[in-house]
Amino acid sequence: MVERPPVWLMRQAGRYLPEYMALREKYDFFTRIKTPELACEITLQPVDIIGPDAAIIFSDILTVPEAMGLEVQMVEGRGPVLPVTVAAAKDVRHLRIDGAADRMQYVYDAIALARQALEGRVPLIGFAGAPFTLLCYMVEGQSSKAFDKARRFCYAQPLLAHQLLEAITEVTVEYLQRQVAAGAQAVQAFDSWSGLLGKEDFDRFCKPYLERIAGELQGLAPVILYPKGSWYALAELAGSGAAALGIDWTVCPVTAREWVGGKVTLQGNFDPAKLFMEPEDIRREVHRMIAQFGSQRYVANLGHGITPKVPVAHARAFVDAVKEYRPKL
């Protein structure tokens, strides 16, 4: 039994922190990710500044497509761009599956450094993009509100889509296993775009691969599955072997509890936009959220990543509100 839930924030190491922005001025995105000492420093920044109960390694979900042979550019004002995309069977055949996990050694080195630097203060979380979300970028070539091209690819060429998803999953499983071996004490799979699919298509293009990730990591480290927008999948994913399921702010905590039936821990689901409220209002909303979830088998977090320009004091107010929460007797 715990008096209050643990707390961390998705994207807690990033653009809302002045200390991070100072490093951004000096080093480009991939230098920050691929230099273990820089990634370690960035990972620890929020632990020292806002005080969450866990650190999450500073990296990016597109390390996997890059390791599989696709060029990834980070373009100012546009975000990630993949100049060459997957469109046909020959493109899948040309992906470099063998040795892909080896080509992300810089992530494992950053994890090892961060784990050592944390000195047991808080646990360290590793992560990867979920297979469907990575497919979206590998086919679309950039971020998108609807990923129409990626969804067309899945519907028009389902066998090829599954070949691509299998390849991504194979690399991702080994990648996460290697993160755990390097020192990650839990891992999260971000299916940021799974909510673009209805339930039947989620069951085809997301669920089997999320279940495989959870199953293959079981016994190595707790796995958090975060299928953003896919509320309809919570009940079935509760039996996947995952230790926790992340939910966004559109899901009612009480209903989510009913769907998962006490099988897994829930994580979420504060709307990141609410971090622009005054600190006292944040405190009130956080306490209301925890009261709805209950303190047990719950991890307080945002329903998605923290956004740029959130005042640091407001992020700290979120963390402090969780830490000071006590259930009413």
N, C-alpha and C positions, 0 to 999 in steps of 0.2 A: 504494500500500500504506500502511495506517495501523497504528500500534502498538495503538491501542485505538479502539473505536467512539465516535462523538459521542453526547451524552446530553441529553435534555430530558424533562420530565414533562408529561403531559396534565393540564390544570387547575392548572398550577404557580403561576399567579397567582390566589390565592383564599383560601379560608376557613381554611387551616391557618396562615397568616401573621398574627402580631399586628399588623403594620403595615397589612395589608389590613383587619382587623377594626376598627381605629381609624377608617379611612375609612368603613367600613360603618355605624358609629355616627353619623356626621355626614351621610351622603348615602344616599338610597334607591338601590335597585338600578339603576333606569333612569337616574337622574342620574349614577351612576358610569359607566355604559356610554355615555351620550349626551353626556357632557362630555369632549371629546378630551383635555384636560389631565389629567383624573382617570384616564381609561383608559390614557393614556401612563404616568402615574406607577405605576399598578398593574401594567402590563406589565413595567416595569423592576424592580419590587420583587424578584422571585425571582432575577433576574440578579445583583443586588447582594448578596442574602442567601445563596442556596444555590449559585450559580455554574454553572448549566447552560450548554450550548454553543449554545443558541438561545433566543430569546424568542418567545412566541406572544401575539398581540394580545389584550388583555382585551376580550371581547365576549360574545355569546350566540348560540346557533343560532336563537333565535326572533325575531331581528331581521328575518328574511325574511318569516315570516307576518305580522308587524306591518306591514312595508312593503307587503304585499299587501292590507292593509285589515282584518286581524283584530286585535281588541284583545287584548293580552297583559298579564296581571297577574302579579306575583310575590307570592304569598301566604305569609306566614310560617308554617312548619310544613307547608305543602302543596306548595310549589314553584310552577311556572308553571301559570296557569289562563287558559283562553281562554273567556270567557263565551258567545261566539257561535261555533259550530262549522260545519264543512262537512258537510252531510248529503244535499243534493240538487243537481240540475243548476243550479238558480237560484243556489245558494250559490257554485258555481264561476264562474258568469257574473258575479257581483258582485265577484269578486276584482279588485284593481287591479294589473294586470300592467304596463301602460305606466307608465314613470316609477318603478317600484318600486325599482330600483337607485339612482336619484337620491335617494330618501328615506332612504338609508343613508349619506349624505355624512359623518355624524359618525364612522363607522367609518374611512373613508378619511382623514379629518383626523387621527384618532388614530394611524393607521399612519404617516402622514407625520411626525407629531411624534415617535413612538417611534423611527422609523428615524433621524431626526436626532439624538435624544438618545442613542441607542446608540453613535453615532460609530464604527461598524464593529467594535465589540467582539465581537458575535455576530450571526448572521443573524436576521431577523424572519420569523415564520411567520404567515400569515393562515389563516382557516378559514371553513367554513360547515357547516350540517347537510346531510346527504344528503337527496334528495327523499323517499324512503320514510319516513325518521325524521321529517321535517317533516310529512308526511301524517298520521303517527300522532298528533301533537299537534293538528293542525288539525281532525281528525275526532273524536278522543277528548275534547279539551278540557282535558286535564290529564295528568300523568304516570301511568303504570300499569305493573303488573308484566307484564301480558300483552297490553294494548291490544286487548282483544276487540272493542270497538266498531269500531276502525280496521280490524282484519282482516276483520270481517263486511262492512264497507263495500267493501273490495277484492274480496271473493269474490261479494257479492251484486250489486255494480254495477261490474264490471271496466272497462267503457268509460269510465264517469265517473271511476273511480280513475286511469285512464291520462290523462284530460284534466287532472286535478289534478296528477299527477306531471309532465306536460309543462309545465304552467304554472310549477310550482315550479322545474323544471330550467332553464327559460328565464331566470327571474330569478336563479337561483343562479349560472349560468354568467357572466352579466354582472357580478354582484356580485363574484365571484372575480377576474374580469378587471380590474375596477376596483380591487380590493385590490392586485393586482400593479402596476398603473399607479401606485398611491399609494406603493409601496415594499416590499410584501411580497415576500420572496425565495423563498418556497415556500408552498404552500397545502395544507390538509388538509380532506377531506370526511368528516365524522363520520356513519357510518350506525350509530348506537348501538343501534337496535332491529331491524336486519336479521336478527339471529339468531333472531327469533321465527318466521321463515319457514323452511319446508323448501326444498330445492334448487330444485324446480320452480317454486315460488312466488317464490323469490328471483330466478330467471331471468326471471320475468314482471314483477315489481314493483320490483326493485332494479337488477339488472345493466345493463339498457339505459341507465339514467339515470346510473349511475356511469361507465359507459363514455363517455357523451357528455361528462360533465364532464372526464374525463381527456383525451379527444380534443380538446376545444375549448380547453383550457389548454396543450396540448402546444406546446412552442416558446416559451411565455411564461414559465413557471416550473415547477419540479418539483411534481408532484401526489402527495400521499399519500392513498390510500384506506384508510379504517378501517371495514371491515364487521364489527363486533363479533359474535362468535358464529357467523359464517358461514364456518367452516373449509372447507366443501365448495366454496366459490367461489374459493379462492386460486389454483388452477391456471389457471382461465379468466381471472381478473382480472389475472394476470401478463402477459397479452397485451393489456391495455386501453390501454396507453400511459402508465399511471401509473408514476412513478419508484420508489414504495415502497408496500408494503402493511403496515398495522398489524394485529397479531394479539393476541388476549387470552391469558390465562394457561392456558387449557384446551388450547392447541395445542402439541404437542411441537415444539421448535425444529428438530430433525433432520428430522422429517416435513414441516414447513413448507418447509424448504429443498428437499426432494425434490419437493414439489408445484409450487413456482414455477420449478424447474429453472435457477436462476441468472439468470432474466430480470429480476428486480427486487430492490431492497433490501427487507429485512424490518425491521419496527420493533416493539418490544415487549419482553417480554410479562410483566414482573414483576407479580405479584399485589399490588395496592395494600395489601391487608391485611397483607402481610409488612413494611410500613414500621413496624408496631408492634413488631417484633422489636427486640432490642438491636442497637446499631450494628455490633458485631463480627459478629453473625449476618447482618445485612443485607449486610455486606461479603462474607461467605463465599457467600451465595446469589447475589449479583450476579455474582461471579467465576465461579460455576458456570454461570449463565445465559449469560454471554458466551462461555465455553468451548464451550457447546453450539451457539450460533449461529455462532461464529467472529467475528473482528474485522472482516472485510471485508464490504461491502455489508450493513451492519447498523447500526441506530440503537437504542441502548439507551433504553428507555422503560418506562412502566408498561403493563399490559394494559388499563387503563381509567384514569379520572381519579383524581388524588390525593384522598383523603377528608378531611373536616374532622377536627380533633383529632389529626392526625398530628404528632408533635413535630417542630419545625423542624430540630432536630439530626439526626433520623432521615432527613428528606428530604435534608439536606446529606450525610449518610453514604452515601446511595444515589448521589448525584452524585460524591462523592469516590471511591467504590469503582470507578466506571467510569473515572474519570480516572487512577487509579493502576494499572489493569489492564494487564498485559503478558502476552502468550502465553508459555507454557512452551516452551523450545527443546528 
